[in-house]
Amino acid sequence: MKLLHVDSSALGANSVSRELTAAIVNAWKQREPGLEVTYRDLAANPLPHWLPVADAASMPAGDPLAELFAADVIVIGAPMYNFGIPSQLKAWIDRIVVAGKTFRYGANGPEGLAGGRKVIIASARGGFYGADNGSDAADFQERYLRHIFNFIGITDLEFVRAEGIAMGSDQRAKAMNDAHVEIETRLPVAA
Ligand SMILES: Cc1cc2nc3c(=O)[nH]c(=O)nc-3n(C[C@H](O)[C@H](O)[C@H](O)COP(=O)(O)O)c2cc1C
C-alpha cells in the first residue's frame, strides 16, 4: 500500500497541520506494515506557479501527478490562510487537476478520473467555522478542498480539524488533544 504525505504549512515545527499529518501517517504505518510513504513538503520545496510553458529548472524533484496516481491514500496538511488554502497548496492542486488525466468533460459534463483512493486532510484554523457558529460561509478552505477532490473523482474524503488555534493556549491545547484522539479512535486506518 502506498501513501502520499503532503504538507503545506509555512510554520515548520510550530505547525498544527504538520503535527497532525505526522500523527495520521504514523497511525497508518503502525497498522499497515510495509506501507510505502512518499513525502512532499510544499513549503520547503515549493512548486512554481503553473505556466503554459514549464520551467524545468524551477521544478522541485518528483512528478506531483505521478505521485497522486501511485498513492492509495493521500494525507494533506491544509492550514486556512485568509479563508482559503496556502498558495503553496494551490500550486500543487494546479499540477494535479489536469484535463485528460484527473478529469475530463464528457457528454454529461465533468467527470473525475482519479477516484479509488482515499484523501485525509488535517485542517488547521485560527478561528471557528463550523455550521453551528455562523461563520461557515467564510470557509473557502475545507469547502474548496472537498469540491476539488470530488471534481477529480475522489469522494472518500476525511477531515481532521483543529480549530480556534489563535484563541488562546487553552483552546489550542484542547483542539490538538481532540484531533489526536480523533486520529487514534475515529479515523479509518488501512483497509
Ligand atoms: C497567512 C496566514 C493567514 C491566515 N488566515 C486565517 C484565516 O483567514 N482564518 C483563520 O481562522 N485563521 C487564519 N490563520 C491562522 C491559521 O489558520 C492557524 O494559525 C493554523 O494553525 C495554521 O496552520 P499551521 O499551524 O499548520 O501552519 C492564518 C495564518 C496565516 C499564517
The ligand as a Tripos MOL2 file, in Angstrom:
@<TRIPOS>MOLECULE
LIG
   31    33     1     0     0
SMALL
NO_CHARGES

@<TRIPOS>ATOM
      1 C1         -1.0040   33.9270    6.2870 C.3       1 LIG1
      2 C2         -1.9910   33.4110    7.2920 C.ar      1 LIG1
      3 C3         -3.3350   33.6330    7.0880 C.ar      1 LIG1
      4 C4         -4.2720   33.1330    7.9910 C.ar      1 LIG1
      5 N1         -5.6060   33.3290    7.7500 N.ar      1 LIG1
      6 C5         -6.5280   32.7980    8.5980 C.ar      1 LIG1
      7 C6         -7.9240   32.9370    8.3460 C.ar      1 LIG1
      8 O1         -8.3580   33.5040    7.3550 O.2       1 LIG1
      9 N2         -8.7950   32.4040    9.2430 N.ar      1 LIG1
     10 C7         -8.3750   31.7300   10.3480 C.ar      1 LIG1
     11 O2         -9.2080   31.2380   11.1080 O.2       1 LIG1
     12 N3         -7.0600   31.5630   10.6090 N.ar      1 LIG1
     13 C8         -6.1320   32.0880    9.7730 C.ar      1 LIG1
     14 N4         -4.7920   31.9300   10.0260 N.ar      1 LIG1
     15 C9         -4.3960   31.1360   11.1970 C.3       1 LIG1
     16 C10        -4.0370   29.7220   10.7900 C.3       1 LIG1
     17 O3         -5.0930   29.0800   10.1210 O.3       1 LIG1
     18 C11        -3.6670   28.9020   12.0320 C.3       1 LIG1
     19 O4         -2.5530   29.5260   12.6600 O.3       1 LIG1
     20 C12        -3.3170   27.4760   11.6890 C.3       1 LIG1
     21 O5         -2.8590   26.8290   12.8520 O.3       1 LIG1
     22 C13        -2.2370   27.4190   10.6110 C.3       1 LIG1
     23 O6         -1.8910   26.0740   10.3490 O.3       1 LIG1
     24 P1         -0.4320   25.5610   10.7010 P.3       1 LIG1
     25 O7         -0.3140   25.7030   12.2170 O.co2     1 LIG1
     26 O8         -0.3740   24.1540   10.2660 O.co2     1 LIG1
     27 O9          0.5500   26.4300    9.9940 O.co2     1 LIG1
     28 C14        -3.8440   32.4370    9.1510 C.ar      1 LIG1
     29 C15        -2.4660   32.2170    9.3420 C.ar      1 LIG1
     30 C16        -1.5620   32.7070    8.4400 C.ar      1 LIG1
     31 C17        -0.0870   32.4570    8.6760 C.3       1 LIG1
@<TRIPOS>BOND
     1     1     2 1
     2     2     3 ar
     3     2    30 ar
     4     3     4 ar
     5     4     5 ar
     6     4    28 ar
     7     5     6 ar
     8     6     7 ar
     9     6    13 1
    10     7     8 2
    11     7     9 ar
    12     9    10 ar
    13    10    11 2
    14    10    12 ar
    15    12    13 ar
    16    13    14 ar
    17    14    15 1
    18    14    28 ar
    19    15    16 1
    20    16    17 1
    21    16    18 1
    22    18    19 1
    23    18    20 1
    24    20    21 1
    25    20    22 1
    26    22    23 1
    27    23    24 1
    28    24    25 2
    29    24    26 1
    30    24    27 1
    31    28    29 ar
    32    29    30 ar
    33    30    31 1
@<TRIPOS>SUBSTRUCTURE
     1 LIG1         1 GROUP 0 **** ****
